[in-house]
């Protein structure tokens, strides 16, 4: 799934997306959105929010500021299935050496998803990055866990913006 780079307040995959969100001390603007499908099933709408508009993946991945990825579920998905999907996409976009360096953050991320049984159609998973704090995973605004490190957030963004996007 590639994110569309020229998005204003929009409806994507039947989901009405916000123009902007507030994260930490900043307002972030909708930068891109797209539908993640597998086979014939639409799984979720992903929306990327940044402090300012970027028009390609490289500047997004290099941006050290606050970011939000909001995943609007279009169907029920088991947390193990979702975790495996993230794991596979991260592995597809990183070398063995990079994966070794990400081993502990990936373990933390999987542990967060292990606390969920299933995410339901209509629910929203947010992946909020705050510099110095890490990536917080929330479901419907309720924090479920945090993964430290900027490198992990960049690795996570490569799920959608890497050379082999999910």
Steps between C-alpha positions, in 0.01 A plus 500: 500500500635839406373810668360768274712812546248769403221458749282763658216415735372196328298188510711195423354150491180632655688657794479874554847621601583804710690789334723530804566353844673631811791294632725610785538874455445502123227495245560243230342508155372215289783417263376185326260209527424169339316171535694188602354198323593135507365277226148635446453636853544861605662487846549859609542860391839640603534877543834674552520828693813719508588853613520609137435350158756269347474377142708182504605225738862608561417830677234327710745232612765766576260722699593486870181674615162387626304264277176308511387201299130432556370160393121498456391135503268395219453146637567302817864389520657277764788668679733208417419537130562874515826453691622238249411734214708782652785259570505373141485850351783622725712197406432564130637855527816444708829317471593224747738743676225762534261236635755396759520861623119513512459170690414651840258768371328238282462277806342793689265573208387137483441504876265798460294315240498187717293695755220539244276212400349649188448841350155555359363665190462872571774514762804723453857402584731799532877479482623832643866593493626760747875580486675388816202290603450245224201353320180466700243246383139586584165347413207742490706753696597257778877453533605135476878535512807688384809399305810714554725634229490701181646210300199285581259769381690531172490121463126505563442771239679281246208259529317747273781716361782249453624346177257209549191661655232282658 
